[in-house]
Amino acid sequence: MSHLTRRALGALMLTLPAGAVLAHGEITKGDIAITNPWTRAAGANANGAGFMTLKNNGSTGDRLISATSAGARVVELHTHIREGDVMRMRPVADIPIPPGQTVQLRPGGLHIMLIGLTEPLRQGATLPLTLRFERAGEVQVTLGVESAGARGHTH
């Protein structure tokens, strides 16, 4: 890594809130490991969704109980359910993460709903998000913004 690249990376790290993780990285808080946080490009005032992998490395269950972001007016935990022939999104009270298990937040499944985006989400940008777990507490992550039709993260 060149001296200039190291300086640029160092400067970037100083601009992140304490405890934040770079998009597509990994962070561990308590027994919970969070990897590959991402979202899709979307316009201002539209809705978006946050996706990631949550792994419980402990012997006791935990739950994601809420999330917040200054980038959306409302943030909710959601799932998709089938009602007849139609798939619908519905809020959930929490997302359980059983001991030793991995939970995928992904398109068409569990996800973090970002309602009323305050700014457009442009591909290549990032969006800070605070996750609140019952046992692990608060964790800051940074969602990397992928293309509008992305089905997964690209890194």
BELLIN-V234937 format. One record per residue. N is the residue number from 0. PSI is psi in degrees with one decimal (999 if undefined). Layout:
# BELLIN-V234937
((N/PSI) (N/PSI))
This chain:
# BELLIN-V234937
((0/131.8) (1/160.4) (2/-42.3) (3/-41.9) (4/-42.0) (5/-40.8) (6/-43.0) (7/-43.4) (8/-41.4) (9/-42.5) (10/-40.2) (11/-44.8) (12/-34.6) (13/-22.5) (14/-10.4) (15/146.5) (16/152.6) (17/135.7) (18/0.7) (19/158.0) (20/141.1) (21/149.9) (22/139.5) (23/9.8) (24/-159.3) (25/143.3) (26/146.3) (27/132.8) (28/118.2) (29/-129.9) (30/-3.0) (31/126.9) (32/130.5) (33/124.5) (34/155.1) (35/53.3) (36/130.5) (37/166.8) (38/176.8) (39/153.2) (40/141.9) (41/159.0) (42/161.5) (43/145.7) (44/-4.7) (45/-176.6) (46/152.8) (47/-177.2) (48/144.9) (49/139.0) (50/151.2) (51/175.9) (52/131.3) (53/123.4) (54/131.7) (55/107.9) (56/2.5) (57/-175.0) (58/3.6) (59/139.2) (60/157.9) (61/170.8) (62/138.0) (63/118.5) (64/-18.8) (65/171.5) (66/152.7) (67/154.4) (68/137.3) (69/-12.6) (70/-0.9) (71/146.8) (72/-36.6) (73/140.5) (74/126.9) (75/154.8) (76/133.4) (77/161.7) (78/169.2) (79/136.4) (80/152.8) (81/125.6) (82/98.3) (83/-120.6) (84/9.0) (85/134.2) (86/131.0) (87/147.2) (88/140.3) (89/141.2) (90/149.7) (91/152.4) (92/-33.4) (93/170.9) (94/105.9) (95/143.2) (96/91.9) (97/154.7) (98/135.2) (99/8.2) (100/161.1) (101/134.8) (102/126.4) (103/124.1) (104/116.4) (105/162.7) (106/135.5) (107/3.9) (108/-148.2) (109/142.9) (110/171.6) (111/116.0) (112/127.3) (113/102.1) (114/126.1) (115/65.8) (116/134.6) (117/-21.1) (118/157.4) (119/146.7) (120/109.9) (121/138.6) (122/133.2) (123/-15.1) (124/-176.8) (125/161.4) (126/120.2) (127/143.9) (128/135.9) (129/124.1) (130/142.3) (131/118.3) (132/149.1) (133/-45.5) (134/-43.7) (135/-19.1) (136/-154.4) (137/139.5) (138/130.6) (139/127.8) (140/164.6) (141/117.0) (142/126.7) (143/134.9) (144/117.9) (145/-177.9) (146/161.2) (147/-34.3) (148/14.0) (149/142.2) (150/-3.5) (151/172.5) (152/155.1) (153/-4.0) (154/999))
